[in-house]
Structures are given as C-alpha cells and as structure tokens.
Amino acid sequence: MNGKLTFDMPGLATRLDQCSAEQLDELDFGVIGFDADTNVKRYNRFESEAAGLSPERVLGEPLFTSVAPCLNNFMVAQRFEDAFAEGVELDDTIAYVLTLRMRPVKVALRLLAAPGSPCRYVLVQRHAR
C-alpha cells in the first residue's frame, strides 16, 4: 500500500481489497467488508474498538441482520441491493446516526461496492466531539 489511505480518497474500494488485515488495522476509520451474502469478511481494529464488538463476534456473521441491524434500511442496505441489482458501482457518503448497543453516535458512512469485487464496504468515520 503506497501512502496513507483516507476515508474520502477516490478509488478506495479497490485499495481496500488489496490491503492485508494488518494494513486495515492501521486505518483511523472503521472498515466493515462483506460478501454478496452480506456476511462480514473484513473488520478492522478501529471499528472493533469503537463499536465494542470483537472480530470473533462479527466475522462470518450477516452484517444487516446480526451485526448491525441499525443499518438494515433504505439508507444503507437498500443502496447496496440496488447497486448490485443494477450492476453499477456504489460510492456514497451519508450522514448517519448509529444506535445499536450504544448511545446515538453521529458518523459519516461511506458505502462502497463495485461489480465483480469480492467485498462491499461500509466505512465509518466518527466525528470529533
């Protein structure tokens, strides 16, 4: 990986696909990568610590029903479904409030998916207080 990956850099999905688990753990934003069946395949340290969920609890589990049902709505899960059905790339950043297992937390979510990519990603940028 050349240079530091940032939450808002162009072409980030492809770069994340190429990262090792150790490289994902070095990032200063949350990374949740999931497959076509929505099972979590990649989960970095930043997100684990911020969400209070261990990798053992998350990896292999369905993202939108088991890990983060607060994302199972038209703003997040449906965008991935629509992009997949239409065979188009998804790269949207939205303001969001996470509510599962914690007090409400304002975040920015970046939703990334590309046709043919092994992973789709939800990136979580927590705002400074």
Secondary structure, DSSP 8 states (H G I E B T S, - for coil): --S---TT-TTHHHHHHH--HHHHHT-SSEEEEE-TT-BEEEE-HHHHHHHT--HHHHTTSBIIIII-GGG-STTTHHHHHHHHHHT--EEEEEEEEE-TTSS-EEEEEEEEE-TT-S-EEEEEEE---
